[in-house]
Amino acid sequence: WQPQHVYVDKGHGATQWETLKMWSSQQKAGTYEFNVQRKIKAYDFGSKISIREPSTGRLIEHPAKPFLVENAVRRFEDKIVKFSFEDDLLRKQLLNYIIKSRQPNGTPIFGQDNTSIGDHALDAFMLSLVAFTIEEGPMALSKKMVSGFGITATLGHSILNDQSQDP
């Protein structure tokens, strides 16, 4: 397993990001684990991100969390995202995620309808989608573009194929 990019939620003191960076910096130079340090990026849901506007190539800023969520919504609307029918947790978290309110400027504030369901799997799923959009898609700062993206099933379960379902 050799990811092109590793996106981590920077929230709550950036512990996960710092731990991954520390672990990879302790690896032997020249190993894959050592080289993964360059691929780890923190995504701060409460900040703004700069992305390239596809039509003009101009850099524009967006609030990070709404961009993350809207990106995932677009992928489902375009019918390019499917997930394993066995992933009941992700399905429940997708259906439980709502716009709780809006800021005075209209920016949505997202949350859970039922907090006992949680949203960690959903956050990780949306981070993987936004990483692809930012790093490899038409909005990529590097201007390179790839046409494929894949998400594996939960360990020990079959991959999407005919066993997928829409939420």
Secondary structure, 3 states (H helix, E strand, C coil): CCCCCEEEECCHHHHHHHHHHHHHHCCCCCCHHHHHHHHEEEECCCCEEEEECCCCCCEEEEEHHHHHHHHHHHHHHCCCCCEECCCHHHHHHHHHEEEEEECCCCCEEEEECCCCCCCHHHHHHHHHHHHHHHHCCCCCCCCCCCCCCCCCCCCCCCCCHHHEECC
